[in-house]
Amino acid sequence: MTQELVSLTIIMAVAAVSPIVVQLIPGRFIPQTVLLLAAGATLGPYGLGIIEVNDAVKLLSELGMAFLFLLAGYEIDPKRLAGHQGKVGLVTWIITLGLAGLAVTLLPFFAKQGIDGIATVIALTTTALGTLMPILKERNLEGTPIGDAIISYGTWGELGPILAMAILLSTRTGWQTMLVLGAFLAICLLCATLPTKALKTGHRLYRFLTENANTSSQTLMRLTTFLLIFLVTISALFELDAVLGAFAAGFILRYIIPDGSKSLEMKLEGVGYGFLIPVFFVVSGAAINVRAVADRPALLVAFIVMLMLIRAVPVYVALSLDKRENPLSSHHRVTVALYCTTALPIIVAVTSLAVKVGTMQGDTASILVAAGAITVFLMPLLGSITYQVADVHPVTAVREIAHTPSDWRTIVREHAQVRALLHHQDRLKRLAETLDALEAHGHGDEHRAELVERARREIDRQLKELGLDPQLTTQLPHNYRYPKN
């Protein structure tokens, strides 16, 4: 018991220090996840050996992964999946799966590395949506056209591989697999239907649960945790991966509460990101054999390159072909494609399963996990660079500077201001949509004036930080109606 507590203490010390270190790094271009993984690899059994990954720590790590996928599933709006961009995202993921299958099957490089085909194919098609969500929030991309595109394509990049793992990596026959998945689906539908009916009928039990959600009983939080652990347990009993149960729990929770619950979200994120999810990432880093990675750098680089070719390129092409429905500049399409190539949790899950059944060597799994960890750092960094560069219109700026070199300072400053104003316009658009949604639900008169005032104060603060005059852009879109009060 003492060793377990020592390991957990070190892990939580790493988790506590990571955000401070990220804050101290100029530009904050390294996500916390990267530091957690690096610390795990350094302090784990393949590094200094300070952290011992025993059964107790493994259990907490599994719960951390469950919470990560619960939050990822909760972020998914079913309407988004059924919408135009969601359908395009599904088709794009299917094409990605086919390309990955062809690459792993036909390229002799993978055969020489002794890599299991199916597990590698699935790993090449994934998007770490759960890992991306906090990054999108930190960088104010959530709710923007770019953020919406990342979520639409990234949803299938996470949901698709989860379903593929359940079907393609199963040791059962085809009809047995479909029977088990059908039974699991029936249980999920039951878990989603009962609370929804209770909500519609105003059942006394439901009223009790909602009224005590923020008391010491924490009824909704306890029920959500029960739903998560119940479906993860069902997945284990059905010999399915725990990821499927956790993702289903989040999806069901969003179905039950379509408009979300800020109070519940804060509690889930507090337990997840404050405790369990950092344990998962540190333990995942501890599973990386650094020496094995150093011995086979070609596989590490090749896997990252193949991720970009197989995952990023189809997303970019799909966005380009769908330009009429989703008009994004070429730079922004590159941004979406790069973010969608971020991959880690599914790689950890699929390689762990492959090692467990003996179809992949532990050293190979370490290399693939290390590659996934690098994408968590590299892809958001590249995506952020293309996103920031796009709105500055660098080609136009260079032409203007070449025409009048003496005015280069003014030209650079004006282009930077244009970028800031465009981002400000995105914030105003999101504000207007939120307020219109409140009005549609009958809550406009009570809250709109307060929200407008709060939003204006926040935007004025951001403009002052950018060195812009708030009077230039304090008006909401021209078609928006100000509240009379």
C-alpha positions as CSV (number, residue, x, y, z in Angstrom):
1,M,0.0,0.0,0.0
2,T,2.9,2.4,0.8
3,Q,4.4,2.1,-2.7
4,E,1.0,2.8,-4.3
5,L,0.6,6.0,-2.3
6,V,4.2,7.1,-3.1
7,S,3.6,6.5,-6.8
8,L,0.2,8.4,-6.7
9,T,1.8,11.2,-4.7
10,I,4.5,11.7,-7.4
11,I,1.9,11.5,-10.2
12,M,-0.2,14.2,-8.6
13,A,2.8,16.3,-7.9
14,V,3.5,16.2,-11.7
15,A,-0.1,17.0,-12.4
16,A,0.0,20.0,-10.0
17,V,3.3,21.4,-11.4
18,S,2.4,20.9,-15.1
19,P,0.0,23.9,-15.6
20,I,2.6,26.2,-13.8
21,V,5.3,25.0,-16.2
22,V,3.1,25.6,-19.2
23,Q,2.3,29.1,-18.0
24,L,6.0,29.9,-17.7
25,I,6.9,28.7,-21.2
26,P,6.8,31.7,-23.6
27,G,3.8,31.4,-26.0
28,R,2.4,28.5,-24.0
29,F,2.8,26.3,-27.1
30,I,3.2,23.0,-25.2
31,P,0.0,21.5,-23.9
32,Q,-0.1,20.1,-20.4
33,T,-0.7,16.6,-21.8
34,V,2.7,16.6,-23.4
35,L,4.4,17.4,-20.0
36,L,2.4,14.7,-18.3
37,L,3.4,12.1,-20.9
38,A,7.1,13.2,-20.8
39,A,7.1,13.0,-17.0
40,G,5.6,9.6,-17.1
41,A,8.2,8.3,-19.5
42,T,11.0,9.9,-17.4
43,L,9.9,8.7,-14.0
44,G,8.3,5.4,-15.0
45,P,9.7,1.9,-15.1
46,Y,11.6,2.5,-18.4
47,G,13.1,5.7,-17.0
48,L,14.2,6.5,-13.5
49,G,11.9,3.9,-12.0
50,I,10.4,6.3,-9.4
51,I,6.8,5.6,-10.4
52,E,5.6,2.0,-10.0
53,V,2.6,1.2,-12.2
54,N,0.9,-1.4,-9.9
55,D,-2.7,-2.6,-10.0
56,A,-4.1,0.3,-7.9
57,V,-2.4,2.9,-10.1
58,K,-3.6,1.0,-13.2
59,L,-7.2,1.1,-11.9
60,L,-7.0,4.9,-11.4
61,S,-5.5,5.2,-14.9
62,E,-8.4,3.2,-16.4
63,L,-10.9,5.5,-14.6
64,G,-9.0,8.5,-16.0
65,M,-9.3,7.1,-19.5
66,A,-13.0,6.5,-18.8
67,F,-13.6,10.1,-17.7
68,L,-11.6,11.4,-20.7
69,F,-13.9,9.5,-23.2
70,L,-17.0,10.3,-21.1
71,L,-16.2,14.0,-21.6
72,A,-15.4,13.4,-25.2
73,G,-18.8,11.7,-25.8
74,Y,-20.6,14.4,-23.8
75,E,-19.2,17.1,-26.2
76,I,-20.8,15.4,-29.2
77,D,-24.1,16.9,-30.3
78,P,-26.3,14.2,-32.0
79,K,-27.6,16.9,-34.3
80,R,-24.0,17.6,-35.4
81,L,-23.6,13.9,-36.4
82,A,-26.8,13.9,-38.4
83,G,-26.0,17.3,-40.0
84,H,-24.3,17.9,-43.3
85,Q,-20.8,18.3,-41.9
86,G,-21.2,15.3,-39.7
87,K,-22.1,13.1,-42.7
88,V,-19.1,14.4,-44.7
89,G,-17.0,13.6,-41.6
90,L,-18.3,10.0,-41.6
91,V,-17.5,9.5,-45.3
92,T,-14.1,11.0,-44.8
93,W,-13.3,8.7,-41.9
94,I,-14.4,5.7,-44.0
95,I,-12.1,6.8,-46.8
96,T,-9.3,7.2,-44.2
97,L,-9.9,3.7,-42.9
98,G,-9.6,2.3,-46.5
99,L,-6.4,4.3,-47.1
100,A,-4.9,3.0,-43.9
101,G,-5.8,-0.6,-44.8
102,L,-4.1,-0.2,-48.2
103,A,-1.0,1.4,-46.7
104,V,-0.5,-1.2,-44.0
105,T,-1.2,-4.0,-46.4
106,L,0.8,-2.9,-49.5
107,L,3.7,-0.9,-48.1
108,P,6.6,-3.4,-47.3
109,F,7.9,-1.0,-44.6
110,F,5.2,-2.0,-42.1
111,A,5.7,-5.7,-42.8
112,K,9.4,-5.4,-42.1
113,Q,8.6,-3.8,-38.7
114,G,6.4,-6.7,-37.8
115,I,3.4,-4.6,-37.0
116,D,-0.1,-6.0,-36.5
117,G,-2.2,-4.9,-39.5
118,I,-5.7,-4.2,-37.9
119,A,-4.4,-2.5,-34.8
120,T,-2.1,-0.2,-36.9
121,V,-4.9,0.5,-39.4
122,I,-7.2,1.7,-36.5
123,A,-4.4,3.7,-34.9
124,L,-3.8,5.6,-38.2
125,T,-7.5,6.8,-38.4
126,T,-7.9,8.3,-35.0
127,T,-8.5,11.8,-33.7
128,A,-8.0,12.5,-30.0
129,L,-11.2,14.6,-29.6
130,G,-11.2,14.3,-25.9
131,T,-7.6,15.6,-25.7
132,L,-8.4,18.4,-28.2
133,M,-11.4,19.8,-26.4
134,P,-9.4,21.6,-23.6
135,I,-6.9,22.8,-26.2
136,L,-9.7,24.3,-28.3
137,K,-11.2,26.0,-25.3
138,E,-7.8,27.4,-24.3
139,R,-7.3,28.9,-27.7
140,N,-10.8,30.3,-28.1
141,L,-11.6,28.1,-31.1
142,E,-14.7,26.5,-29.6
143,G,-17.8,27.7,-31.3
144,T,-15.9,29.2,-34.3
145,P,-16.3,27.7,-37.9
146,I,-12.9,26.2,-37.5
147,G,-13.7,24.7,-34.1
148,D,-17.0,23.3,-35.4
149,A,-15.2,21.7,-38.3
150,I,-12.6,20.1,-36.0
151,I,-15.4,18.7,-33.8
152,S,-17.4,17.4,-36.7
153,Y,-14.5,15.6,-38.4
154,G,-12.9,14.7,-35.0
155,T,-16.0,13.1,-33.7
156,W,-15.9,10.4,-36.3
157,G,-12.1,10.2,-35.8
158,E,-12.8,9.1,-32.3
159,L,-16.2,7.3,-32.6
160,G,-15.2,5.4,-35.8
161,P,-12.0,3.7,-34.3
162,I,-13.9,2.8,-31.1
163,L,-16.5,0.9,-33.1
164,A,-13.7,-0.6,-35.3
165,M,-11.9,-1.8,-32.2
166,A,-15.1,-3.6,-31.0
167,I,-15.7,-5.2,-34.4
168,L,-12.3,-5.8,-36.0
169,L,-10.3,-6.7,-32.9
170,S,-12.8,-9.1,-31.4
171,T,-11.8,-12.7,-30.9
172,R,-15.4,-13.8,-31.5
173,T,-16.9,-14.9,-34.8
174,G,-18.8,-12.3,-36.9
175,W,-22.3,-13.2,-35.7
176,Q,-21.2,-13.4,-32.1
177,T,-19.7,-10.0,-32.2
178,M,-22.8,-8.4,-33.7
179,L,-24.9,-10.2,-31.1
180,V,-22.8,-8.8,-28.3
181,L,-22.8,-5.3,-29.8
182,G,-26.6,-5.5,-30.2
183,A,-27.0,-6.4,-26.6
184,F,-24.7,-3.6,-25.5
185,L,-26.6,-1.2,-27.7
186,A,-29.9,-2.3,-26.2
187,I,-28.6,-1.6,-22.7
188,C,-27.4,1.9,-23.8
189,L,-30.8,2.7,-25.3
190,L,-32.5,1.6,-22.0
191,C,-30.1,3.8,-20.0
192,A,-30.9,6.8,-22.3
193,T,-34.7,6.2,-22.6
194,L,-35.7,5.9,-19.0
195,P,-34.3,9.2,-17.7
196,T,-35.7,11.0,-20.8
197,K,-39.2,9.7,-20.2
198,A,-38.9,10.7,-16.5
199,L,-37.9,14.2,-17.6
200,K,-40.9,14.5,-20.0
201,T,-43.4,13.2,-17.4
202,G,-42.0,15.3,-14.6
203,H,-41.5,12.2,-12.5
204,R,-41.1,12.9,-8.7
205,L,-37.8,11.0,-8.6
206,Y,-36.4,13.1,-11.4
207,R,-37.4,16.3,-9.6
208,F,-35.8,15.0,-6.4
209,L,-32.5,14.3,-8.3
210,T,-32.4,17.7,-9.9
211,E,-33.3,19.5,-6.7
212,N,-30.5,17.8,-4.8
213,A,-27.9,18.0,-7.5
214,N,-25.9,20.7,-5.7
215,T,-26.4,19.6,-2.2
216,S,-24.2,17.2,-0.2
217,S,-26.1,14.3,-1.9
218,Q,-24.7,15.4,-5.4
219,T,-27.4,13.2,-7.0
220,L,-26.7,14.0,-10.6
221,M,-22.9,13.6,-10.2
222,R,-23.3,10.2,-8.4
223,L,-25.7,9.0,-11.1
224,T,-23.4,10.1,-13.9
225,T,-20.5,8.3,-12.2
226,F,-22.7,5.2,-11.8
227,L,-23.7,5.3,-15.5
228,L,-20.0,5.6,-16.5
229,I,-18.8,2.7,-14.3
230,F,-21.8,0.6,-15.1
231,L,-21.3,0.8,-18.9
232,V,-17.5,0.3,-18.5
233,T,-18.3,-2.8,-16.4
234,I,-20.8,-4.0,-19.0
235,S,-18.1,-3.6,-21.7
236,A,-15.7,-5.7,-19.6
237,L,-18.3,-8.4,-19.1
238,F,-19.0,-8.5,-22.8
239,E,-15.2,-8.5,-23.4
240,L,-15.4,-5.1,-25.2
241,D,-12.9,-2.3,-24.6
242,A,-13.6,0.0,-21.8
243,V,-13.4,3.0,-24.2
244,L,-16.6,1.9,-25.8
245,G,-18.6,2.0,-22.5
246,A,-17.1,5.3,-21.5
247,F,-17.8,7.0,-24.8
248,A,-21.3,5.6,-24.8
249,A,-21.9,7.0,-21.3
250,G,-20.9,10.5,-22.4
251,F,-23.1,10.3,-25.5
252,I,-26.1,9.1,-23.4
253,L,-25.5,11.9,-20.9
254,R,-25.6,14.5,-23.8
255,Y,-28.8,12.9,-25.1
256,I,-30.5,13.1,-21.6
257,I,-29.3,16.7,-21.2
258,P,-29.2,18.1,-24.7
259,D,-28.7,21.7,-23.6
260,G,-26.0,20.7,-21.1
261,S,-25.6,21.5,-17.4
262,K,-22.8,23.9,-16.5
263,S,-22.9,22.8,-12.9
264,L,-22.5,19.1,-13.8
265,E,-19.9,19.9,-16.4
266,M,-17.8,21.8,-13.9
267,K,-17.9,18.8,-11.5
268,L,-17.1,16.3,-14.1
269,E,-14.2,18.3,-15.4
270,G,-13.0,18.9,-11.8
271,V,-12.9,15.2,-11.0
272,G,-11.6,14.3,-14.5
273,Y,-9.0,17.0,-15.3
274,G,-8.3,17.6,-11.6
275,F,-7.5,14.0,-10.7
276,L,-8.1,11.0,-12.8
277,I,-7.2,12.2,-16.4
278,P,-3.7,13.4,-15.4
279,V,-3.1,9.9,-13.8
280,F,-4.1,8.3,-17.2
281,F,-1.6,10.5,-19.1
282,V,1.3,10.0,-16.7
283,V,0.7,6.2,-16.7
284,S,0.5,6.2,-20.5
285,G,3.8,8.0,-20.6
286,A,5.2,5.5,-18.2
287,A,4.4,2.7,-20.7
288,I,6.7,4.3,-23.3
289,N,10.0,2.5,-23.5
290,V,12.3,5.3,-24.4
291,R,15.2,3.0,-25.4
292,A,12.9,1.1,-27.8
293,V,11.9,4.4,-29.4
294,A,15.5,5.5,-29.7
295,D,16.4,2.1,-31.3
296,R,13.8,2.5,-34.0
297,P,13.4,6.2,-34.9
298,A,12.5,5.3,-38.5
299,L,9.2,3.7,-37.3
300,L,8.5,6.7,-35.1
301,V,8.9,9.2,-37.9
302,A,7.2,7.0,-40.5
303,F,4.1,6.6,-38.3
304,I,3.7,10.4,-37.8
305,V,4.2,11.0,-41.5
306,M,1.6,8.3,-42.3
307,L,-0.8,9.9,-39.8
308,M,-0.6,13.2,-41.7
309,L,-1.0,11.6,-45.1
310,I,-3.8,9.2,-44.2
311,R,-5.7,11.4,-41.7
312,A,-4.9,15.1,-42.5
313,V,-4.9,15.0,-46.3
314,P,-8.5,13.4,-46.7
315,V,-9.8,16.0,-44.2
316,Y,-8.3,18.8,-46.1
317,V,-9.6,17.4,-49.4
318,A,-13.1,16.9,-47.9
319,L,-13.2,20.5,-46.7
320,S,-12.0,21.8,-50.1
321,L,-14.7,19.8,-52.0
322,D,-17.3,21.0,-49.4
323,K,-16.3,24.6,-49.8
324,R,-19.8,25.8,-50.7
325,E,-21.4,24.5,-47.6
326,N,-18.4,25.3,-45.3
327,P,-16.4,28.1,-46.8
328,L,-13.0,28.1,-45.1
329,S,-9.8,29.6,-46.5
330,S,-7.0,27.2,-47.5
331,H,-5.0,28.1,-44.4
332,H,-8.0,27.4,-42.1
333,R,-8.6,24.1,-43.9
334,V,-5.0,23.2,-43.1
335,T,-5.6,24.2,-39.5
336,V,-8.6,21.8,-39.2
337,A,-6.7,19.0,-40.9
338,L,-3.7,19.3,-38.6
339,Y,-5.9,19.4,-35.4
340,C,-7.7,16.3,-36.6
341,T,-4.4,14.5,-36.9
342,T,-3.9,14.8,-33.1
343,A,-4.0,11.2,-31.8
344,L,-3.2,9.5,-28.6
345,P,-5.9,7.9,-26.3
346,I,-7.2,5.5,-29.0
347,I,-3.6,4.6,-29.9
348,V,-3.0,3.8,-26.2
349,A,-6.2,1.7,-26.1
350,V,-5.7,-0.2,-29.4
351,T,-2.0,-1.0,-28.8
352,S,-2.7,-2.1,-25.2
353,L,-5.3,-4.5,-26.6
354,A,-3.0,-5.7,-29.3
355,V,-0.2,-6.4,-26.8
356,K,-2.6,-8.2,-24.5
357,V,-3.8,-10.6,-27.2
358,G,-0.2,-11.1,-28.5
359,T,-0.6,-9.5,-31.9
360,M,1.9,-6.6,-31.2
361,Q,5.2,-6.5,-29.4
362,G,5.4,-4.2,-26.4
363,D,8.4,-2.2,-27.9
364,T,6.3,-1.5,-31.1
365,A,3.4,-0.4,-29.0
366,S,5.7,2.0,-27.1
367,I,6.9,3.6,-30.4
368,L,3.3,4.1,-31.6
369,V,2.2,5.6,-28.3
370,A,5.3,7.9,-28.4
371,A,4.3,8.9,-31.9
372,G,0.8,9.7,-30.7
373,A,2.2,11.7,-27.8
374,I,4.3,13.8,-30.3
375,T,1.2,14.6,-32.4
376,V,-0.5,16.0,-29.2
377,F,2.4,18.6,-29.1
378,L,3.1,18.9,-32.9
379,M,-0.3,19.1,-34.6
380,P,-1.9,21.8,-32.4
381,L,1.3,23.8,-32.6
382,L,1.3,23.6,-36.4
383,G,-2.5,24.2,-36.5
384,S,-2.1,27.2,-34.3
385,I,0.6,28.7,-36.5
386,T,-1.5,28.3,-39.7
387,Y,-4.5,29.7,-37.9
388,Q,-2.7,32.8,-36.8
389,V,-0.9,33.3,-40.1
390,A,-4.1,32.9,-42.2
391,D,-5.9,36.0,-41.1
392,V,-2.8,38.2,-41.3
393,H,-2.8,37.5,-45.1
394,P,1.0,37.3,-45.3
395,V,1.2,37.1,-49.1
396,T,-0.7,40.4,-49.4
397,A,1.4,42.0,-46.7
398,V,4.6,41.0,-48.5
399,R,3.3,42.5,-51.8
400,E,2.4,45.7,-50.0
401,I,5.8,45.9,-48.3
402,A,7.6,45.3,-51.6
403,H,5.6,48.1,-53.1
404,T,6.3,50.6,-50.3
405,P,9.1,49.3,-48.1
406,S,9.3,52.4,-46.0
407,D,5.8,51.7,-44.6
408,W,6.5,48.2,-43.5
409,R,5.8,48.9,-39.8
410,T,2.4,50.4,-40.6
411,I,1.5,47.5,-43.0
412,V,2.4,44.9,-40.4
413,R,0.4,46.7,-37.7
414,E,-2.6,47.1,-39.9
415,H,-2.6,43.4,-40.9
416,A,-2.3,42.4,-37.2
417,Q,-5.3,44.6,-36.4
418,V,-7.3,43.1,-39.2
419,R,-6.7,39.6,-37.7
420,A,-7.7,40.8,-34.2
421,L,-10.9,42.4,-35.6
422,L,-11.8,39.2,-37.5
423,H,-11.4,37.2,-34.3
424,H,-13.5,39.8,-32.5
425,Q,-16.2,39.4,-35.2
426,D,-16.3,35.6,-34.5
427,R,-16.8,36.3,-30.8
428,L,-19.7,38.7,-31.6
429,K,-21.3,36.1,-33.9
430,R,-21.1,33.4,-31.2
431,L,-22.6,35.8,-28.7
432,A,-25.5,36.6,-31.0
433,E,-26.2,33.0,-31.7
434,T,-26.2,32.2,-28.0
435,L,-28.6,35.0,-27.2
436,D,-30.9,34.0,-30.0
437,A,-30.9,30.5,-28.7
438,L,-31.8,31.8,-25.2
439,E,-34.7,33.8,-26.6
440,A,-36.0,30.7,-28.6
441,H,-36.1,28.8,-25.3
442,G,-38.1,31.6,-23.6
443,H,-35.2,32.8,-21.5
444,G,-34.3,35.9,-23.5
445,D,-36.0,38.7,-21.6
446,E,-34.6,37.7,-18.3
447,H,-30.9,37.2,-19.3
448,R,-30.1,38.9,-22.6
449,A,-29.3,42.4,-21.2
450,E,-27.0,40.9,-18.6
451,L,-25.3,38.7,-21.1
452,V,-24.8,41.5,-23.6
453,E,-23.2,43.7,-20.9
454,R,-20.9,41.0,-19.6
455,A,-19.9,40.1,-23.2
456,R,-19.1,43.7,-24.0
457,R,-17.0,44.1,-20.9
458,E,-15.0,41.0,-21.7
459,I,-14.5,42.0,-25.4
460,D,-13.4,45.5,-24.4
461,R,-10.9,44.0,-22.1
462,Q,-9.5,41.8,-24.8
463,L,-9.4,44.7,-27.3
464,K,-7.4,46.8,-24.8
465,E,-4.9,44.0,-24.4
466,L,-4.6,44.0,-28.2
467,G,-4.0,47.7,-28.3
468,L,-7.3,48.4,-30.2
469,D,-9.9,51.0,-29.6
470,P,-13.0,49.4,-28.2
471,Q,-15.2,52.0,-29.9
472,L,-14.3,50.5,-33.3
473,T,-16.0,47.2,-32.7
474,T,-18.5,47.4,-29.9
475,Q,-21.5,46.9,-32.1
476,L,-23.2,43.6,-32.4
477,P,-24.0,42.3,-35.9
478,H,-26.4,44.7,-37.7
479,N,-29.2,42.2,-37.8
480,Y,-29.2,41.7,-34.1
481,R,-31.9,43.3,-31.9
482,Y,-30.7,45.0,-28.7
483,P,-33.0,44.4,-25.7
484,K,-35.1,47.4,-24.9
485,N,-34.0,47.5,-21.3
